[in-house]
């Protein structure tokens, strides 16, 4: 008894404070009203079905709650991941109605009450799940730089596996990426582009593809007229050529071809091993690197080699022929 009497007044005071705190904790003065969201979780969904309505599937479905209760408890609930669990019955086919029951929510203390919620009914629609291989298509935006063309796109992977509702994938054979920017490019490059699923409920086994962008110069032709023909004769000799000029058709990248100087194109005929007299010899065109000869006109020219009495070619004639 002595133990009970010791500090009895302090113990009674502590008990009185605890009762006051509890009364205040649940009193209207300490109550708050807050809006919360509870995510919907479906259980027992058949493996061959998926939710297609509401749009985005059940992962985008939530219930808006208005609750009232002690401020500390409500603030704690705001930090928690509230869930509303629906156990689907057997035999679900294409639809299911759930009448929302707020009492299925675990809200912690009994001092918290649900005073409003929305929506009152969840109307769920289902569709059959299918898997399908889709060919990847990469649309392009823009054009390569002037004088260049898009040669090829190497796409990795070339196809992907899609999983989604039959209503979205039936009749679909391809999947596109975001547009690939190729404007003003003039050399090969690599890029990653995101795939665009063919429907809001369809999932792809990969989200991006890798693309090798290959470009090449546009090949064009240009004609050069009146190019002088150079005669190559033996040392100290000379020769004349007829006609004295030729026409050459050159092919190459458009941008470079427009800048090609005619002085860099050399037309020649080799008469170094030709004896005295008249000869029809082929013309040869020499071009800077990166260009090709499409044609030389005429293909051959008449070369007259003149030698003096010593057996050497007449240097005067050679000078005349090379003039």
C-alpha positions in Angstrom: 0.0 0.0 0.0 2.9 2.3 0.7 4.1 1.9 -2.9 0.7 2.9 -4.2 0.6 5.9 -2.0 4.1 7.1 -3.1 3.8 9.9 -5.7 0.1 9.2 -6.0 -0.6 12.7 -6.8 1.9 12.7 -9.7 0.5 9.5 -11.1 -3.0 10.8 -11.0 -1.8 14.0 -12.7 0.0 12.0 -15.5 -3.2 10.0 -16.0 -5.2 13.1 -16.2 -2.9 14.6 -18.9 -3.0 11.4 -20.9 -6.8 11.5 -20.9 -6.7 15.2 -21.9 -4.3 14.4 -24.8 -6.6 11.6 -26.0 -9.6 13.8 -25.9 -7.8 16.5 -27.8 -6.4 14.0 -30.3 -9.9 12.9 -31.3 -11.6 16.3 -30.8 -13.1 18.3 -33.6 -10.5 21.0 -33.0 -7.7 18.6 -34.0 -9.5 17.0 -37.0 -8.7 17.9 -40.6 -10.3 17.2 -43.9 -8.1 16.0 -46.8 -8.3 14.6 -50.3 -6.4 11.3 -50.9 -6.0 9.0 -53.8 -6.2 5.2 -53.6 -4.8 3.2 -56.5 -6.8 0.2 -57.8 -5.2 -3.2 -57.7 -6.8 -6.1 -59.6 -6.3 -9.6 -58.5 -7.1 -12.9 -60.3 -6.9 -11.4 -63.8 -6.9 -14.3 -66.3 -3.5 -14.6 -68.1 -5.2 -14.2 -71.5 -7.0 -10.9 -70.7 -6.0 -7.3 -70.0 -7.9 -4.2 -69.0 -8.5 -1.8 -72.0 -11.0 0.6 -70.3 -10.5 2.9 -68.6 -7.9 4.1 -71.1 -4.4 3.1 -69.9 -5.6 0.0 -68.1 -6.0 -0.4 -64.4 -2.6 1.1 -63.6 -4.1 4.5 -64.4 -7.2 4.0 -62.3 -7.6 5.5 -58.9 -10.3 6.4 -56.4 -10.5 10.0 -55.1 -11.3 10.0 -51.4 -12.2 12.8 -49.0 -11.4 11.8 -45.4 -11.7 13.5 -42.0 -9.8 12.5 -38.9 -7.0 13.4 -36.5 -4.4 15.6 -38.2 -1.4 13.4 -37.4 -3.1 10.2 -38.7 -4.4 11.9 -41.9 -1.0 13.4 -42.6 0.5 9.9 -42.2 -2.1 8.5 -44.7 -1.1 11.1 -47.2 2.4 9.7 -47.2 1.3 6.1 -47.7 0.4 4.2 -50.9 -3.3 3.6 -50.4 -4.7 0.7 -52.4 -8.2 -0.5 -53.3 -8.0 -4.2 -54.0 -10.5 -5.9 -56.3 -10.6 -9.7 -56.3 -12.1 -10.7 -59.6 -14.5 -13.6 -59.6 -13.9 -16.6 -61.9 -15.3 -16.5 -65.4 -14.5 -12.9 -66.3 -14.9 -12.4 -70.1 -15.1 -8.8 -71.5 -16.4 -6.6 -68.6 -16.8 -6.3 -64.9 -18.6 -3.7 -62.7 -17.2 -2.9 -59.2 -19.4 -0.9 -56.8 -16.8 0.9 -54.7 -16.9 0.1 -51.0 -14.8 2.5 -48.9 -14.8 0.1 -46.0 -12.4 -2.1 -48.0 -9.7 0.6 -47.6 -7.4 0.3 -44.7 -7.1 3.8 -43.3 -5.3 3.1 -40.1 -7.0 4.5 -37.0 -10.8 4.2 -36.6 -10.8 7.9 -36.1 -10.5 8.5 -39.8 -13.7 8.5 -41.8 -14.4 8.5 -45.6 -16.9 11.3 -46.1 -16.9 11.2 -49.9 -15.4 9.2 -52.8 -15.4 9.1 -56.6 -16.2 7.3 -58.8 -18.9 5.2 -57.1 -18.6 2.5 -59.8 -15.7 1.1 -61.7 -16.6 -0.1 -65.2 -13.8 -2.4 -66.4 -13.5 -3.6 -70.0 -11.3 -6.5 -71.0 -9.8 -7.8 -74.2 -7.8 -10.9 -75.3 -4.0 -10.5 -75.1 -2.0 -11.4 -78.2 1.7 -11.4 -79.1 2.9 -10.3 -82.6 6.1 -9.6 -84.4 6.2 -6.2 -86.0 8.6 -4.8 -88.6 10.3 -1.6 -87.6 9.8 1.4 -89.9 11.9 4.6 -89.4 10.4 7.7 -91.0 12.8 10.5 -91.9 12.5 14.3 -91.5 14.4 16.7 -93.7 16.8 16.1 -96.6 20.6 15.5 -96.8 22.8 18.4 -97.8 22.8 19.5 -101.4 24.8 17.0 -103.5 24.1 14.1 -101.1 21.4 11.4 -100.9 20.2 8.9 -98.3 21.7 5.7 -99.4 20.5 3.2 -96.7 19.3 2.8 -93.1 20.6 -0.1 -91.1 18.0 -0.7 -88.3 18.8 -2.9 -85.3 16.7 -4.7 -84.5 14.7 -4.9 -87.7 11.6 -6.3 -85.9 10.2 -6.3 -82.3 7.7 -8.3 -80.3 4.5 -6.5 -79.3 2.1 -7.7 -76.6 -1.3 -6.1 -76.4 -5.1 -6.4 -76.8 -6.4 -8.0 -80.0 -8.4 -4.8 -80.8 -5.1 -2.8 -81.1 -2.9 -5.4 -82.8 -5.3 -7.1 -85.2 -4.2 -6.1 -88.8 -1.0 -4.3 -87.6 2.2 -5.5 -89.2 4.6 -2.6 -88.6 5.6 -0.3 -85.8 7.1 3.2 -86.5 9.7 5.1 -84.6 9.8 8.8 -83.9 11.0 10.7 -87.0 14.7 10.5 -87.7 16.3 13.9 -88.3 18.5 13.7 -91.5 18.4 17.4 -92.5 21.7 18.7 -94.0 23.7 15.6 -93.1 26.6 14.9 -95.4 28.4 11.9 -93.8 27.3 8.6 -92.1 26.2 8.8 -88.5 24.5 6.6 -85.8 21.3 7.4 -83.9 18.9 6.0 -81.4 15.2 6.6 -82.0 12.3 5.7 -79.8 9.5 3.4 -81.0 5.9 4.5 -81.0 3.6 1.7 -79.8 0.6 1.1 -82.1 -1.8 1.5 -79.2 -2.1 2.9 -75.6 -2.3 -0.7 -74.1 0.4 -2.3 -76.3 3.8 -3.0 -74.9 7.0 -3.6 -76.9 9.9 -5.8 -75.9 12.3 -2.9 -76.7 11.7 0.8 -76.5 14.4 2.2 -78.9 16.2 1.0 -82.0 19.7 1.8 -83.3 20.0 3.2 -86.8 23.1 3.5 -89.0 22.4 6.4 -91.4 24.4 5.9 -94.6 24.6 8.8 -97.1 26.5 9.1 -100.4 27.3 11.9 -102.8 24.8 12.3 -105.7 26.6 11.4 -108.9 26.1 13.8 -111.8 27.7 14.4 -115.2 29.3 17.6 -116.6 30.6 18.2 -120.1 33.8 20.1 -120.8 34.3 21.3 -124.3 37.4 22.6 -126.1 40.0 21.0 -123.9 43.5 21.1 -125.6 45.1 17.8 -126.5 48.7 17.3 -125.4 50.9 15.2 -127.6 53.5 13.1 -125.9 56.4 12.4 -128.4 59.9 11.1 -128.1 62.5 13.4 -126.6 63.5 16.1 -129.1 60.9 15.1 -131.5 57.6 16.8 -132.6 54.2 16.0 -133.9 51.0 17.6 -134.9 47.5 16.5 -133.8 44.1 16.9 -135.4 41.7 17.9 -134.1 43.6 20.1 -131.5 40.8 19.9 -128.9 38.5 17.3 -127.4 35.2 17.1 -125.4 35.1 15.2 -122.1 32.1 14.1 -120.1 33.0 13.7 -116.4 30.9 12.2 -113.6 31.2 12.7 -109.8 29.6 14.2 -106.7 27.4 17.1 -107.7 28.8 19.5 -105.2 32.4 18.7 -106.2 31.6 18.5 -109.9 30.3 22.1 -109.9 33.6 23.3 -108.5 35.8 21.3 -110.9 38.2 23.6 -112.9 38.6 22.6 -116.6 42.3 23.3 -116.3 42.7 20.3 -114.1 41.5 17.9 -116.8 44.4 16.7 -119.0 43.7 15.2 -122.5 46.7 13.6 -124.0 47.8 11.3 -126.9 50.9 9.1 -126.7 53.0 9.2 -129.8 56.4 8.5 -128.2 56.7 5.1 -129.8 55.1 6.0 -133.1 57.2 6.2 -136.3 57.3 9.0 -138.8 54.1 9.6 -140.6 50.4 9.8 -139.8 48.8 7.7 -137.0 45.3 7.4 -135.4 46.0 7.2 -131.7 43.5 7.0 -128.8 43.0 10.0 -126.5 43.4 9.6 -122.7 41.8 11.9 -120.1 43.4 12.3 -116.6 41.1 13.7 -113.8 41.6 14.7 -110.2 40.8 12.0 -107.6 37.0 11.4 -107.0 35.9 11.9 -110.6 35.4 9.4 -113.5 35.6 9.8 -117.3 32.3 8.9 -118.9 33.4 9.6 -122.5 36.1 11.4 -124.6 35.1 12.8 -128.0 36.7 12.1 -130.4 38.0 8.8 -129.0 41.1 9.1 -131.3 43.0 11.8 -133.1 45.3 11.9 -136.1 48.9 12.4 -135.1 51.6 13.3 -137.7 55.1 12.5 -136.6 57.9 14.3 -138.5 61.6 13.3 -138.3 64.6 15.1 -139.7 67.4 13.4 -141.9 69.3 12.4 -138.8 66.4 10.1 -137.8 65.2 12.3 -135.0 61.9 13.9 -134.9 61.8 17.5 -136.2 61.7 19.7 -133.2 60.1 22.5 -135.2 57.2 20.3 -136.0 56.9 19.2 -132.4 56.8 22.8 -131.2 54.1 23.5 -133.8 52.1 20.4 -132.8 52.3 21.3 -129.1 51.5 24.9 -129.6 
